[in-house]
């Protein structure tokens, strides 16, 4: 069943990616690529990089959400709503304030470090919550992320950088061009490497006691997961901004249908994450044509509706 879903997903993704190349303010038809040099340059310099950036962002955020849910042992958390995304924004802001001429690599490093610290802080808080009240975890995550976001806004206001932080808080791909998205390939690599130890993350989801009894180095695996989540989140925020709900709804949809065998489901999670973000990006280009609606706004609305639906539907695992 998973193999069938994978094939259907790949076909759908290929169709969406092809559509993405020809949707935008400037009309481009497939035949124009053969006879119009400017149309070909537009596709190669803007549309192809944008499509790749959308796919990488969606796939890596979905995988990161799966990892965070396994580490926190809660289905209702994801990096962008549990403080990790806000921590990354704080890191970029601090580097910008203290080292205004810092290169992009340094800003990425600062964002990754603060995102990691924010993720560790969230887990330390979550472990003090009663396990019999799972809904407290996402509520605490929202409050935690909200407080960090408020701190980012306050610091930006004091430093006259309010307009600057809007770029990080609202995810959109209109500024993606060749040469301005390549750091996302590092995020793709970080997410891909987690697949090597996917089985160990599944064991982490059983809890610390069970994982240690099974011979797993629990602390090491959790740290590796948090580092991967932090890198993905930091690079996403630095490059395109925050896109909420991707890491929340996609893992839940796949888990309810195919269970928690991460070795088998992580590729499907990545495929669906990239596809859903690409759909939202295309919708953002056509809803108010010739203007664009940020993909973070579109996915935020759609993701909230899907999440409410998931809360009210009993899971059905594949037999």
Protein Blocks (a to p, Z undefined) as FASTA:
>chain_A
ZZmmmmmmmmmmmmmmmmmmmgcfbdcdfklmmmmmklmmmmmmmmmmmmmmmmmmmmmm
mmmmmmmmmmnopakbcfklnommmmmmmmmmmmmmmmmmbcfklmmmmmmmmmmmmmmm
mmmmmmmpcfklmmlmmmmmmmmmmmmmmmmmmmmmmnopmmmmmmmmmgcfklgcehil
mmmmmmmmmmmmmmmmmmmmmmmmnojklmmmnopafklmmmmmmmmmmmmmmmmmmmno
paehklmmmmmmmmmmnojafklmmmmmmmmmmmmmmmmmmmmmmmmocbdcdfklmmmm
mmmmmmmmmmmpccdddZZ
